[in-house]
């Protein structure tokens, strides 16, 4: 029997025992809502093929079919106060799907395909390897089997809380399906971040950048406890520090954040909900660190404010606004979001664009709009993406920013870059008054509307035309004087 078959056999045996325990709990008297294995007992009633509870039969009447149908529909997951951010459907498309590693229920494959998937087999090999390491006895097959069963039971206890972290009920996934997913995906992530140091940009991209491809962070904490012993505050910090170290290294390698003065901070949040949420914390602009700037959505009868927009980079430049590359380590700039305006110079952190840049930014925008709880919701990544999409949404603008060193890209052409930037965020009704860059937009508008500044900028940008104008002006003046003189002489002769 090979390693993979052994893990699968142990999983099936544990699933049978969990099912028997659940059935017994349903028939036994309730004891504080839990059975002897510590797994919360489920409500009474029969189950359908998808392991969902069917309400007990009611007295026959004409309303029974409709009542039963309604009661079988599970309610939507509310974003309660205990869930800081949901793991949500990002909307579909090439920027949101995993290419290599599927984590969590959103990206789950059909079981027939999943069983033959190479990465799914790799997850099982990783799990078995951790069992050997933690058990420290390769010959003790019974011990490994018992340990695997114990881990499955621990994940089973966490299954209800983990389900609440997803924006979906996943009726097609039985309790054992969900428990097995937490076990395999959780141990795989743990091996990548805590117990190993393997670098693979494709894997990192799938498990860090994608909103749909996440599991709750507390699952990693629990796995660390299972492998190392009783959980305490030091253990909790250890897991977070290990994961943050890897995330920070990926961001610094791609020049998205500075190599110094970087700290994981997020207004109103102590711990990340999942890996993308942790990555998102690194992009809090320096201007709002430690503040309580949040999106405040209110419904009232006040007049709708005028929709403001950023102008194109070429338009700012034509109006005399300088476009300057801002280094991340200068003047407190800690990430690509730290755009600043100093006098008439717009300082923009250099953005290195590769095939993953748009994927990362789009998923963080989706996180802000679909996942974060109202009490900790902010919009700074959306603000930045709106800024980029409007000042650099054409090939001409990208060409200008490339010439200034503000954009460096590894794509096929400037056109591809412009297309990607223009698509980052296209909500034309977005209110810039809520943006952390709102004051910069106001100041830039005043600069652009200055006639004197635009004239100076025109002379600076068109020196040959200005020189020609200087040379031609005296000639035109002399010609005008001569024309007036001859007109006067002609008038006198006529009289």
C-alpha positions as CSV (number, residue, x, y, z in Angstrom):
1,X,0.0,0.0,0.0
2,X,1.6,3.3,-1.0
3,X,1.5,6.6,1.0
4,X,-1.4,8.2,-0.8
5,X,-3.6,5.1,-0.4
6,X,-2.8,5.0,3.2
7,X,-3.9,8.6,3.8
8,X,-7.1,8.0,1.8
9,X,-8.0,4.8,3.7
10,X,-7.5,6.6,7.0
11,X,-9.6,9.4,5.9
12,X,-12.5,7.1,4.9
13,X,-12.3,5.2,8.1
14,X,-12.4,8.4,10.1
15,X,-15.3,9.6,8.0
16,X,-17.3,6.4,8.9
17,X,-16.5,6.9,12.6
18,X,-17.6,10.6,12.5
19,X,-20.8,9.7,10.8
20,X,-21.5,7.0,13.4
21,X,-20.7,9.5,16.2
22,X,-23.1,12.1,14.7
23,X,-25.9,9.5,14.3
24,X,-25.4,8.4,17.9
25,X,-25.5,12.0,19.1
26,X,-28.8,12.6,17.3
27,X,-30.4,9.6,19.2
28,X,-28.8,10.3,22.6
29,X,-30.0,12.9,25.1
30,X,-28.5,16.3,24.6
31,X,-25.5,17.2,26.8
32,X,-24.8,20.9,26.3
33,X,-25.1,20.5,22.6
34,X,-22.1,18.2,22.1
35,X,-21.4,14.5,21.8
36,X,-18.7,12.5,23.5
37,X,-16.2,13.3,20.7
38,X,-16.6,17.0,21.3
39,X,-18.4,17.5,18.0
40,X,-21.5,19.6,18.2
41,X,-24.6,17.5,17.7
42,X,-26.8,18.3,14.7
43,X,-30.6,18.9,14.8
44,X,-32.8,15.8,14.6
45,X,-34.4,14.8,11.3
46,X,-33.5,12.7,8.3
47,X,-30.9,13.6,5.8
48,X,-30.9,13.9,2.1
49,X,-28.2,12.6,-0.4
50,X,-26.2,15.8,0.2
51,X,-26.2,15.2,4.0
52,X,-28.6,18.1,4.6
53,X,-31.2,17.8,7.3
54,X,-34.8,17.3,6.1
55,X,-37.4,18.7,8.5
56,X,-39.7,16.1,10.2
57,X,-43.0,15.5,8.4
58,X,-45.9,17.7,9.3
59,X,-49.6,16.7,9.3
60,X,-50.8,16.3,5.7
61,X,-52.3,19.5,4.2
62,X,-52.0,21.4,0.9
63,X,-49.3,23.7,2.3
64,X,-46.9,20.9,3.3
65,X,-44.9,20.6,0.1
66,X,-44.2,24.4,-0.1
67,X,-43.4,24.6,3.6
68,X,-41.0,21.7,3.4
69,X,-39.3,23.2,0.3
70,X,-38.8,26.5,2.0
71,X,-37.4,25.0,5.2
72,X,-34.9,22.9,3.2
73,X,-33.3,26.0,1.8
74,X,-30.4,27.0,4.1
75,X,-30.3,30.7,5.0
76,X,-27.6,32.9,3.6
77,X,-24.5,33.5,5.7
78,X,-24.9,36.9,7.4
79,X,-21.7,38.8,7.9
80,X,-21.9,38.7,11.7
81,X,-19.9,40.6,14.3
82,X,-17.8,37.5,14.8
83,X,-16.6,37.4,11.2
84,X,-14.3,40.3,10.3
85,X,-14.2,39.4,6.6
86,X,-15.9,36.7,4.5
87,X,-14.1,34.6,2.0
88,X,-16.2,35.5,-1.0
89,X,-16.8,34.9,-4.7
90,X,-14.7,37.5,-6.4
91,X,-16.8,37.5,-9.6
92,X,-15.1,35.1,-12.0
93,X,-12.6,35.7,-14.8
94,X,-9.0,35.0,-15.4
95,X,-7.8,37.2,-12.5
96,X,-9.6,35.3,-9.8
97,X,-9.1,31.6,-10.5
98,X,-6.3,29.3,-9.3
99,X,-3.9,28.0,-11.9
100,X,-2.1,25.3,-9.9
101,X,-3.3,25.1,-6.2
102,X,-6.9,25.0,-5.3
103,X,-7.7,26.0,-1.7
104,X,-11.1,26.1,-0.1
105,X,-14.6,25.3,-1.4
106,X,-14.9,28.0,-4.2
107,X,-12.2,26.4,-6.4
108,X,-13.1,22.8,-5.5
109,X,-13.0,20.4,-8.4
110,X,-15.4,17.6,-9.2
111,X,-14.4,14.6,-7.0
112,X,-13.7,12.5,-10.1
113,X,-11.2,15.0,-11.4
114,X,-9.9,15.9,-8.0
115,X,-8.8,12.3,-7.2
116,X,-6.4,12.4,-10.2
117,X,-5.2,16.0,-9.7
118,X,-1.4,16.0,-9.2
119,X,-1.6,18.9,-6.7
120,X,-4.2,17.1,-4.7
121,X,-2.0,14.1,-4.5
122,X,0.9,16.4,-3.4
123,X,-1.3,17.7,-0.5
124,X,-1.7,14.1,0.7
125,X,2.0,13.5,0.5
126,X,2.7,16.7,2.4
127,X,0.2,15.7,5.1
128,X,1.7,12.2,5.5
129,X,5.2,13.7,5.7
130,X,4.1,15.9,8.6
131,X,2.6,13.0,10.3
132,X,5.9,11.1,10.2
133,X,7.8,14.2,11.4
134,X,5.5,14.8,14.3
135,X,5.2,11.1,15.2
136,X,9.0,10.7,14.9
137,X,8.6,6.9,14.1
138,X,8.2,5.9,10.5
139,X,7.4,2.3,11.3
140,X,4.5,3.0,13.6
141,X,1.7,2.8,11.0
142,X,-1.0,2.4,13.7
143,X,0.2,5.5,15.5
144,X,0.1,7.5,12.3
145,X,-3.3,6.3,11.5
146,X,-4.5,7.2,14.9
147,X,-2.9,10.6,14.7
148,X,-4.6,11.2,11.3
149,X,-7.9,10.3,12.8
150,X,-7.3,12.7,15.7
151,X,-6.5,15.5,13.3
152,X,-9.7,14.8,11.3
153,X,-11.8,14.9,14.5
154,X,-10.1,18.3,15.4
155,X,-11.0,19.7,12.0
156,X,-14.5,18.3,12.4
157,X,-15.0,20.3,15.6
158,X,-13.9,23.5,13.7
159,X,-16.0,22.8,10.6
160,X,-19.1,24.8,11.7
161,X,-17.0,27.9,12.5
162,X,-15.0,27.5,9.3
163,X,-18.2,27.4,7.2
164,X,-19.3,30.7,8.7
165,X,-16.2,32.3,7.2
166,X,-17.4,31.6,3.6
167,X,-20.0,33.6,1.7
168,X,-21.9,30.5,0.7
169,X,-23.5,27.4,2.2
170,X,-21.9,24.7,0.0
171,X,-24.8,22.3,0.3
172,X,-23.0,19.9,-2.1
173,X,-20.2,19.4,0.5
174,X,-21.0,17.0,3.3
175,X,-19.5,17.5,6.7
176,X,-16.8,15.0,6.0
177,X,-16.0,16.7,2.6
178,X,-15.6,20.0,4.4
179,X,-13.5,18.5,7.2
180,X,-11.2,16.7,4.7
181,X,-10.8,19.9,2.8
182,X,-9.7,21.8,5.9
183,X,-7.3,19.0,6.8
184,X,-5.6,18.7,3.4
185,X,-5.6,22.4,2.5
186,X,-4.6,23.5,6.0
187,X,-1.6,21.2,6.3
188,X,-0.5,22.1,2.8
189,X,-0.5,25.8,3.6
190,X,1.2,25.1,7.0
191,X,4.0,23.2,5.2
192,X,4.6,26.1,2.8
193,X,4.8,28.9,5.4
194,X,5.6,27.4,8.8
195,X,7.6,24.2,8.4
196,X,9.2,24.8,5.0
197,X,10.8,27.5,2.8
198,X,10.0,26.4,-0.7
199,X,9.6,29.3,-3.1
200,X,7.3,28.8,-6.1
201,X,5.8,32.0,-7.5
202,X,2.8,30.2,-9.1
203,X,1.9,28.5,-5.8
204,X,2.5,31.8,-3.8
205,X,0.3,33.6,-6.3
206,X,-2.5,31.1,-6.0
207,X,-2.5,30.9,-2.2
208,X,-1.8,34.6,-1.4
209,X,-3.4,36.7,-4.1
210,X,-6.8,35.1,-4.7
211,X,-9.8,35.9,-2.6
212,X,-11.7,32.8,-3.5
213,X,-8.7,30.5,-2.8
214,X,-8.5,30.9,1.0
215,X,-9.1,29.1,4.3
216,X,-9.5,30.8,7.7
217,X,-6.3,31.7,9.4
218,X,-7.4,30.0,12.6
219,X,-7.1,26.7,10.9
220,X,-3.4,27.2,10.6
221,X,-3.2,28.1,14.3
222,X,-5.1,24.9,15.1
223,X,-2.7,22.8,13.0
224,X,0.3,24.3,14.7
225,X,-1.3,23.3,18.0
226,X,-1.9,19.7,16.8
227,X,1.7,19.4,15.7
228,X,3.5,21.1,18.6
229,X,1.4,20.8,21.6
230,X,-0.8,23.0,23.8
231,X,-1.7,26.3,22.2
232,X,-0.6,29.6,23.9
233,X,-0.1,33.2,23.0
234,X,3.5,32.6,21.9
235,X,2.3,29.8,19.5
236,X,-0.2,32.2,18.0
237,X,2.4,34.8,17.3
238,X,4.8,32.2,15.9
239,X,2.3,31.1,13.2
240,X,1.5,34.7,12.2
241,X,5.1,35.8,12.2
242,X,6.1,32.9,10.0
243,X,3.4,33.5,7.5
244,X,3.9,37.3,7.5
245,X,7.6,36.8,6.9
246,X,6.9,34.9,3.7
247,X,4.2,37.3,2.5
248,X,6.5,40.2,3.2
249,X,9.3,38.6,1.3
250,X,7.1,38.1,-1.8
251,X,5.9,41.7,-1.7
252,X,9.4,43.2,-1.2
253,X,10.8,41.0,-4.1
254,X,8.2,42.6,-6.4
255,X,8.9,46.1,-5.0
256,X,5.3,46.5,-3.8
257,X,6.4,47.5,-0.3
258,X,9.5,49.0,1.2
259,X,12.3,46.9,2.7
260,X,12.3,49.1,5.8
261,X,9.7,50.7,8.1
262,X,7.2,48.1,7.2
263,X,4.7,46.8,9.8
264,X,1.5,44.8,9.5
265,X,-1.2,47.2,10.6
266,X,-4.9,47.5,9.8
267,X,-7.3,49.9,11.4
268,X,-9.6,48.1,13.7
269,X,-8.0,44.7,13.1
270,X,-5.7,42.6,15.3
271,X,-5.2,39.4,13.3
272,X,-5.8,38.6,9.7
273,X,-8.7,36.4,8.6
274,X,-6.8,34.7,5.8
275,X,-3.6,35.0,3.7
276,X,-5.0,37.7,1.3
277,X,-6.2,39.7,4.2
278,X,-2.7,39.6,5.7
279,X,-1.2,40.7,2.4
280,X,-3.8,43.5,2.2
281,X,-2.6,44.8,5.6
282,X,0.8,45.7,4.1
283,X,-0.9,48.2,1.8
284,X,-2.3,50.5,4.4
285,X,-1.1,54.0,3.2
286,X,1.2,55.9,5.5
287,X,-1.2,58.8,5.5
288,X,-3.9,56.8,7.3
289,X,-1.9,54.5,9.5
290,X,-3.2,54.7,13.0
291,X,-6.3,56.6,11.9
292,X,-9.9,55.6,11.8
293,X,-10.6,56.4,8.2
294,X,-13.3,54.0,7.0
295,X,-15.9,53.9,4.4
296,X,-19.0,55.5,5.9
297,X,-22.1,54.5,3.8
298,X,-25.1,56.5,4.7
299,X,-28.5,57.0,3.1
300,X,-29.9,60.5,3.4
301,X,-31.6,63.2,1.4
302,X,-28.5,65.4,0.8
303,X,-27.8,66.4,-2.8
304,X,-25.7,63.9,-4.8
305,X,-22.1,65.3,-5.0
306,X,-20.6,66.0,-8.4
307,X,-18.7,63.0,-9.7
308,X,-15.0,63.9,-9.7
309,X,-12.3,62.2,-11.7
310,X,-8.6,62.0,-12.0
311,X,-7.2,63.6,-15.2
312,X,-4.9,61.8,-17.5
313,X,-1.2,61.9,-16.8
314,X,-0.6,63.7,-20.1
315,X,-3.1,66.4,-19.1
316,X,-1.4,66.9,-15.8
317,X,1.9,67.1,-17.5
318,X,0.6,69.6,-20.1
319,X,-0.6,71.8,-17.3
320,X,2.8,72.0,-15.7
321,X,2.4,69.3,-13.0
322,X,5.7,67.4,-12.6
323,X,5.5,63.6,-12.5
324,X,8.2,62.3,-10.2
325,X,9.1,58.7,-9.3
326,X,9.0,58.2,-5.5
327,X,11.3,55.7,-3.9
328,X,9.6,53.5,-1.3
329,X,12.3,54.2,1.3
330,X,12.1,58.0,1.0
331,X,10.1,60.2,3.3
332,X,8.1,57.4,4.9
333,X,6.7,55.8,1.7
334,X,6.0,52.2,2.7
335,X,4.1,50.9,-0.3
336,X,3.0,51.6,-3.8
337,X,-0.1,53.3,-2.4
338,X,1.8,56.2,-0.9
339,X,1.2,58.8,-3.6
340,X,2.0,62.4,-2.6
341,X,1.8,65.9,-4.0
342,X,4.6,68.3,-3.1
343,X,3.9,71.8,-4.4
344,X,3.4,71.2,-8.1
345,X,5.1,67.8,-8.2
346,X,3.1,64.6,-8.2
347,X,5.3,61.9,-6.5
348,X,4.1,58.4,-7.5
349,X,5.9,55.2,-6.2
350,X,7.4,53.2,-9.0
351,X,5.1,50.3,-10.0
352,X,6.7,47.2,-11.5
353,X,4.0,45.5,-13.5
354,X,4.2,41.8,-14.3
355,X,1.6,39.1,-15.0
356,X,0.6,39.0,-11.3
357,X,0.2,42.7,-10.6
358,X,-3.3,43.1,-11.9
359,X,-4.4,39.8,-10.3
360,X,-3.2,41.0,-6.9
361,X,-4.8,44.4,-7.1
362,X,-8.1,43.2,-8.4
363,X,-8.5,40.6,-5.7
364,X,-7.7,43.2,-3.0
365,X,-10.4,45.5,-4.5
366,X,-12.8,42.5,-4.4
367,X,-11.8,42.0,-0.7
368,X,-12.7,45.6,0.1
369,X,-16.0,45.5,-1.6
370,X,-17.3,42.0,-0.9
371,X,-15.6,40.7,2.2
372,X,-14.6,43.2,4.9
373,X,-17.0,43.8,7.7
374,X,-18.6,47.2,7.9
375,X,-16.8,48.1,11.1
376,X,-13.3,47.6,9.6
377,X,-14.0,48.4,5.9
378,X,-11.7,50.7,4.1
379,X,-11.2,51.5,0.4
380,X,-7.6,52.6,0.0
381,X,-6.7,49.9,-2.6
382,X,-9.8,50.8,-4.5
383,X,-8.8,54.5,-4.3
384,X,-5.3,53.6,-5.7
385,X,-6.7,51.4,-8.5
386,X,-9.1,54.2,-9.5
387,X,-6.2,56.6,-9.5
388,X,-4.1,54.3,-11.8
389,X,-7.0,53.5,-14.1
390,X,-7.7,57.1,-14.8
391,X,-4.2,58.7,-15.0
392,X,-2.7,55.8,-16.9
393,X,-5.6,54.3,-18.9
394,X,-4.3,55.0,-22.3
395,X,-1.1,54.0,-24.2
396,X,0.0,57.6,-24.4
397,X,-0.2,58.0,-20.6
398,X,1.7,54.8,-20.0
399,X,4.4,55.9,-22.4
400,X,4.8,59.1,-20.5
401,X,4.9,57.4,-17.1
402,X,7.4,54.8,-18.4
403,X,9.7,57.7,-19.6
404,X,9.6,59.1,-16.1
405,X,10.5,55.8,-14.5
406,X,7.2,55.6,-12.6
407,X,6.1,52.5,-14.5
408,X,8.3,49.5,-15.4
409,X,6.6,46.6,-17.0
410,X,7.4,43.1,-18.2
411,X,4.4,42.9,-20.5
412,X,4.3,42.7,-24.3
413,X,3.6,46.4,-25.0
414,X,2.5,49.7,-23.4
415,X,-1.0,49.0,-24.9
416,X,-1.3,45.8,-22.8
417,X,-0.3,47.8,-19.7
418,X,-2.8,50.6,-20.4
419,X,-5.5,48.0,-21.0
420,X,-4.7,46.3,-17.7
421,X,-4.6,49.5,-15.7
422,X,-7.8,50.9,-17.2
423,X,-9.6,47.7,-16.2
424,X,-8.5,47.8,-12.5
425,X,-11.6,49.7,-11.5
426,X,-14.3,51.2,-13.7
427,X,-17.0,52.4,-11.4
428,X,-17.8,55.8,-12.9
429,X,-20.0,56.7,-9.9
430,X,-17.3,56.2,-7.3
431,X,-17.2,59.2,-4.9
432,X,-13.6,60.6,-4.7
433,X,-14.6,62.5,-1.5
434,X,-14.2,59.1,0.3
435,X,-10.7,58.6,-1.0
436,X,-7.5,59.0,1.0
437,X,-6.2,60.8,-2.1
438,X,-9.1,63.3,-2.2
439,X,-7.0,66.3,-1.1
440,X,-4.4,65.5,-3.7
441,X,-7.1,65.5,-6.4
442,X,-8.5,68.9,-5.2
443,X,-5.0,70.5,-5.3
444,X,-4.2,69.1,-8.7
445,X,-7.5,70.5,-10.1
446,X,-6.5,73.9,-9.0
447,X,-3.1,73.6,-10.6
448,X,-4.6,72.4,-13.9
449,X,-7.1,75.3,-14.0
450,X,-4.5,78.0,-13.7
451,X,-4.2,79.8,-17.0
452,X,-0.8,81.2,-16.2
453,X,0.6,77.8,-15.2
454,X,-0.8,76.2,-18.4
455,X,0.9,78.9,-20.5
456,X,4.2,78.4,-18.8
457,X,3.9,74.7,-19.3
458,X,3.1,75.2,-23.0
459,X,6.3,77.3,-23.4
460,X,8.3,74.6,-21.6
461,X,6.9,71.7,-23.7
462,X,7.1,73.6,-27.0
463,X,10.4,75.5,-27.0
464,X,10.7,75.6,-30.8
465,X,7.3,77.0,-31.3
466,X,8.0,79.5,-28.5
467,X,11.3,80.6,-30.2
468,X,9.5,80.9,-33.5
469,X,6.9,83.0,-31.9
470,X,9.5,85.3,-30.4
471,X,11.1,85.8,-33.8
472,X,7.9,86.3,-35.7
473,X,6.3,88.7,-33.2
474,X,8.6,91.7,-34.0
475,X,8.1,91.1,-37.8
476,X,4.4,91.1,-37.3
477,X,4.5,94.2,-35.2
478,X,6.6,96.1,-37.8
479,X,4.3,94.9,-40.6
480,X,1.3,96.2,-38.6
481,X,2.9,99.6,-38.0
482,X,3.8,99.9,-41.7
483,X,0.3,98.9,-42.7
484,X,-1.2,101.6,-40.5
485,X,1.3,104.2,-41.8
486,X,0.5,103.5,-45.5
487,X,-3.2,103.5,-44.7
488,X,-2.8,107.0,-43.2
489,X,-0.9,108.3,-46.2
490,X,-3.5,107.0,-48.6
491,X,-6.2,108.7,-46.6
492,X,-4.4,112.1,-46.7
493,X,-3.8,111.9,-50.4
494,X,-7.5,111.2,-51.0
495,X,-8.5,114.4,-49.3
